[in-house]
Amino acid sequence: MDKFYHSVRLDADLCKGCINCIKRCPTEAIRVRHGKAQINSKFCIDCGECIRICPHHAKHATYDTLDVLKEFEYTVALPPPSLYGQFNHLEDVNIILNGLLRMGFDDVFEVGAAAELVSEATRQYIRDHREQRPIISTACPTVVRLIRVRFPNLIPHLLPLNPPIEVAAHLALEQATIKTGLPREKIGIIFISPCPSKVTYVQSPLGVAKSEVNRVLAIKDVYTQLLPHMKAVRENPLELGKAGKIGISWGRSGGEASGLFTESYLAADGIENVIRVLEDLEDEKFTNLKFVELNACNGGCVGGVLTVENPYVAEVKLKYLHKYMPVAKSHMVDEAEKYVPWTEAVQFEPVFHLGETMRESFTRLNQVEQLCKRFPGLDCGSCGAPTCKALAEDIARGAATEKDCIYCLRQDIGKLSSEVSALADIISEKQVQRRDAVNILREYVTKIADEMLLLDNQGAWNGKSEEAMEEGKDSENDA
């Protein structure tokens, strides 16, 4: 059973078996088999790229609906800074916060306010742990999961502090308990998420045994419900905001790092760029860096697949919104300090290994190298794997066969056809008895029919694979 919870799911009924998702998945977690996509849960990091790229909407994120407000006697909304970047002409975050109360929430607690506390704790941690530099942000659960499964040497560089969502949940719960006197089970802490990664975090948290967030809503669902309530409170909203420039900036790429008051940092967004940075960090290509901020989504959290606005437009809106705000409104106090550090260490999860033992892994690695020499190296995706190397690894693990490669399959058919032709020549020259010849011929025809059926089942004759094959032939001719 998979130990990780996954918020990214596949609707097989909507899947058309195209290869868009396998080419964009950063961890090669998707395969197309028997005309349908399949997600390998061990490799999936819930980045949401497949949701973004699927033209048939066969990938989706799981999250809660607004009906969860009825499950608790007292509910507290946790709006993230990325929510503020979804609205046009927003000049005061209090309009959104008051709108959430009118929607049915009993209270609100800005995640941006908790972000300012995490920023303060991060500044102190960087000063006290020079030997750990560069320190890598742990605010994006997808990035942390990626490091756990693919970059184990970087785990010691992870910032061992809870993300703002978790700190906000603890503080909101403490505040609600004091205010209402209700038991924990009657208080609902509800986060409004820009991405599926946060949904996964709530179900399978990092650095803590259990998250204090009870439910997760999607920004795109809340957005439409919130608009009329915002109009109703626009003229005279109550002062509820507790976040300043630092907290609001966390919603965009580079915002977290900007709150550290240092120029010795690197900020990257977009999962492909993140992987490139992590590879360079592992190779120790960066020197004199204190902090590395990485966001799986383009533009940062404003680029999550559960948002509604273009991420770069939303980023501009956030910059405009906090232009006249104070630097910070929330500051660390003794009551909040206990909620910031991790209580559990993050461990390496080796999911990409080829074998259970070192010897088996080396044996399979040699098999992969031999298979890659036979494959054309076109990375056409017609086999259902993103690259020829990925197919070779699948074969080594026993999850695929060489005949999944269209190129190899066509070679086999050509070879069988040549042998049939040679057999026909032998028959015509009467070098074998007629009965034996017929049996041999029938056997060859059956093999060819089986091979052709494989081609049909794999959809080998689609324009994409044909085009890839022709390109491969042209390259061979040029060479």
N, C-alpha and C positions, 0 to 999 in steps of 0.2 A: 504493500500500500504506500502511495506517495505521501511523504511526510509534510510536503508543502501544500498550502491551500492556494488555489488559483482562481482569480476573478475573471480571467479571459477564457471564454468558452466558444465552442464551435457548434453551429447549427448545421448538421449534415444535410438536412433537407434543402437548405438554401445554397449549399456548396455546389459549384459547377465543375470542380476539378481543375480550375485554371492554376497557373503557377505563380501568380502575383505574390502570394503570401510567402512562398518558400524562398523567393529571391530576396525578400526584404527582412526576413526574420534574422535578427542579429546573432542569435545563438544556434541557428539551424535546427530549430525545434519542430519544424513542420515538414511533413512528407505528404505527397499525394499518392495514395494507393487505391486501386480499384475505382478510380474516378472520383474519389473524395479526399479532402484534406484530413490529416490526422495530426494532432498536437501531442508531442512527447512531453508529458508533464514534468519530467526530470530536468529537461533542458529549458523549459519556458521560464521567463523572468517577469512576465506580466507587464511588459513595456507598452503593449497596446499598438505596436506598429502594424500588426496584421489587421486590427480593427480599422485602422486608418487607411490601409491600402486595398482592402477587399472590395471589389466593385459590386459584389452580390450581397453584401451585408451578412455574410455567413459567420463572421466573428463578432462577438459582442461581449460586453462587460456585465458582470452580475453586481447588482447593488440594490438597495432598499427603495421603497416607494414612500410617498408622503403619508401613507396610512400608518406608518410607524409612530406618528404623533399620538395616535390613539392608544398605543401600548403602554404608555407611562403616565403617571399622574402629573409629573413635572418634567418638562423637556428643555434642554439647553442646546442652542444651535452654536456650532463652531464654524464660522465663516472664514475661509482662508483668504489671504491677500489676492490670490488669482481671481476670486469672485468679483472684486472691485473693478477689474479690467474688462469686464464683459459689458459694461453699460456706457452709453453715450452721454457726454456732457455731465458726468458725475463730478461734483465739486466737494461733496461732503459724505463721508462714509456713514455718517449717522442716518442718512436717508435709507441706506440698505439695512442697517441694524434695526431701525424702527420698523421697517417693512417686514423683516423676519418675525418680529413680535406680532404684527398684525396678521401674519400668515397662520399663527397658531402656536409658535414657540413661546414658552414662559420666560425665557431669558436668553441672552446671547453672551458669548465670550470670544473675543477676537483671537484667532490663531496668530495674527500678527503681533499681538501683545506678548504671547508666549515666545514668539520668535526673537523678540528683543532680549528676553531673559537668556535664551540659548546663545545669542550673539555675545552677550556679556560673559557668559560662562566659557564660551569658545576663546575669547580674547585672553582670559586668564589661563586656560588650558594650554594655549600656544606658548605663552610666556613660561609656563612651568615645565613644559615637555619639549625642550629643544631637540633632544635625541630622536624624537619620533617624527620630525619634519621630513618631508611635507605631510601635513595632516589632511586626511581626506574627509570631506563632509559626509555625514550619514543621514542627511535630510531626505534623500530620494531612496525609497525602499528598493526600487529596481536596480539602482547602482550598487547598493550593498549586496543584494542577492547575486548580481553579476560577479562581484569581487569574491564572494563566498564560493562560487562554483568554478570560476575560471582563473582568478588571479590570487591564489592563496598567499603568495609572498607579500601582498599588499594589505592583508588583514591587520597586521600590527600598526599600520598607519591610519586605520579608521578612527574617527573621532568618537570616543565612547560616551556620547551624550544623546539623550532622547531627542527625537525630532519635535518641532513645535506642536504638531498635532497631539502628541502624547502629553506634553507638559500642559497644554491648554486643557486637555480632558481632565487631568488631575486637579488643576486649579478650579475649573468650572464645577467639578463634582464637589470639591471641598466647600466652595462658595454656596452651592445649592443646598448641601446638607445643613449648613449652618442657618441658612435663610428659611428653609422649610421644615427641618426636623424629620424629614421623611427617610425611611430606610433606603439602602442602596438600590434595591430591585425596583423601586418605584420612581427612580430618577433616570431619565434617558439622556445620555450625552450623544448628540448627533452631529457628525461631521459632514460638511458639504464638499464633496471631492471633485477635483478637476481631472482625475485619472483613475484607472483600475488599480494602479500600483498601491494607492492608499487603502483601497478596499482589501487588498491582499494583506497589507500591513496589519489592519485591525484584526483580521482572522488569524494571522500568523506573525505576530510582532517580533521585532528585532531589539535585543538589549533588555527586554523585560519579559516576564513570564506570561503576562496577560495585559491586553490593552484596556484602558478605562473607557474607550469609545464603544458605545453600544450598537449604533447603526450608522450607515453611510448612505447619503443621498448623492445624486449626480447634479453638478452645476446646471447642466442643460435642462433637467427637470424642474429645478427650483427657479431658474431664470424666468420662465414664462409665468409662473405663479406669483413671482415677486413683483413684477412690473406694475400691476395696478395698485398694489399696496404702497409702493414707493411714491407713486403719484399722489396718493392720499396724504402722505406725511411730508411731502417735499417742502412745504412752506415753513413749518415750525417743528423740526425733529428734535427729540430729546437728545442731550449730550450723552452718548453711550460709548464712543470710541476710546480705546485705550492704547492704540498703536500710533507710532510716529513714522518718520521716514524710514528708519531701519526696518521696522516690522513690515511695512507695506512693500518695501523693496524685495522682500523674500519671494514675492510672486513671480519675479522675472529672473532670467539668467544673469548672474553676477550680483544680484541683490544681497544674497547672504554674505558674500565676500566683502562687499562694500561696507558692511557693518562692522568689519574687523579693524578698520582704521589702519590698513597697511596696503602698500602697493606690491608687496611680495606674494602675489597670489595668481592662480590660473583659474579661469572659469570657462567651462565648455558645456554646450547643450546639444541635444540630438544624440541618439544612442550610438550611431556610427562614429561620431566625433568622440564620444565618451570612451568607446573601445580603443580608439587610436591613442587617446591620452593615457589610458591605463596601460597599454602596451609599452608606451614610451616611459611611463613611470617605473614599470617593472624592469625595463632596460637601463634605468637610472640616467635617462637623458636630460632630465631637468635638475638644475642645481640652484641652490639659494632660494627655493620656494618654501614659504611657510604654510600655505594653505591651498587646497585644491577643491574647488566647487564643481560638482558634476550633476547635470540634470538630464534625464533620459529623454525628455520631450524638447522639441525645438522651441526656443524662446524661454524655456523654464516651465514652471507649473502652468503658466498661461497657455501653454501649448498642449495641454492634456487632451485626450480624445473625448472627455466628457464635458468639455467647454463648448461655447457657441461662437466666440469671436476669433478672428484671425490672430494668431499668437503675437505677431509683430505689431499689429494695431493695438492689441491689449497691452503690450509692453509700453507703448507710447502713452496710453491712457493712465497707466500706473505712475509713470514719471510725472505727468501733468498733475495727477491727483495729490501727490505728496510734496509738490513744489513748495508750498507755503506751510507745511507741517513742521513741528519741532523735530529735532533729530530723534528723540525717543521719549515716550511717555511712561513706559513701564521699566522698573528697575528691580534688580534682585533683592529679595528680602529673605529672612531665615525660613519663613514658611514655604517659600517657593523653591529654595535651593535643594531641598531633598528630592524633588521630582525631576531634576535635570539629569543626573548621571545614570548611566546604564546600571542595571542590577544583575545582568547576565552577559557573559562574553559571547561573541559571535565566533562560530567554528567553521572550518573549511568543510565543504560538502563536495567530494569528488564524484561528480556525475558524468563527466566526459571521458572517464577511463575506458580503455578498450577491453580490459580483462579484469578478473578478480584478483589475480596475483601479478607480480612483476614479470614473471616468466611468460605468463599467458599474454600480457600486454605487449611484450616485445615480439612474441610470435605473431600476434595479430597485426602489429605495426608493420612487420615485414610483409605480411599478406597484403596490407593496404598499399604499400609501395609497389608491389608487383602488379596489383590490379590497376593502379593509376597509370602504369606504363602501357597497359593494354587499352585503357579507355582513351578516347580521342582528346580529352581535355577541353571540350567545347563549353562545358558548364551550361548546357542548353536547358536543363530542367525537365526534359521529356521523360526521364526515368522516375520522376516524382521526388527526387532529391535536389537540393539547390546547386550542388557541384559534383564533379566526378569524384573528388576526394570524399565527399560526404557519402556518396553511394558505396564507395570502397569500404568505408568504415561500417556502413550498415551491413554489408556482406560479411565483414569480419565478425560482426556481432551476431550474425545469423538472422538478420531482419530483412534481407533482400538477397537476390541472386544476380549473377552476371547477365542473365537474359533480360533483366530490367533495363539494361542499357540498349537503347534502340540501335546504336551504331554497331555494337557487338552482335546483336540479334540479326541485323541485316547481313553482316558478314557471314554468320552461320548459315543463313538462307542461301546466300550466294555460293557458299561452299557445297551445300547439299545439292543445289541446282547443277553445279559442275559435275558432281559425282553421278547424278542421274543421267546427265548428258554422256558421260563416259560409259556408264552402264548400258545406255542405248546403243552406243557404238559396238560394245562387246556383244550385245544380243544380235545386232545386225551381222556381225561376223561369225555368229554361231559358235562362240567360244565357250558357252555354258549351255546347260540344258534349259529348255524353255520353261519348265516348271520352276526350277530354281531362280531363273531370271525374273519370272513374274513375282515370286515371293520377295525377292530383294527389291524389286521396283516398288511393290506395294509398301514395303517398309519405309523406303525413302519418301514416297508420296505422303505417307502418314506423318513422318517427321516434318516435312515442309508444311503440311496443313496445320500441325500443332504450332509451328513457329509463326505462321501467318496469323493464327488465332491470338497468339500473344501480342503481336503487333496491333491487331484490332482492339484488343482489350486495353492496351496502353494508350490508344489514341495516337498511334505513331504517325499517322499520315496527316496530322494537322499542319497547317501552314507554318507554325512556329518551329516545329522540329525539322521540317523539310528545309526551311530557310537556314536553320543552324547547321544542318548537314552540308548544304551548299556552300555556306561560308567556310566550313571546315575544309571542304575539298579545294576551294579557291586558295585558302591559306597554304595547303599542302602543295598545290601547283606552283604558287609563288615561290615557296621555299625551294 
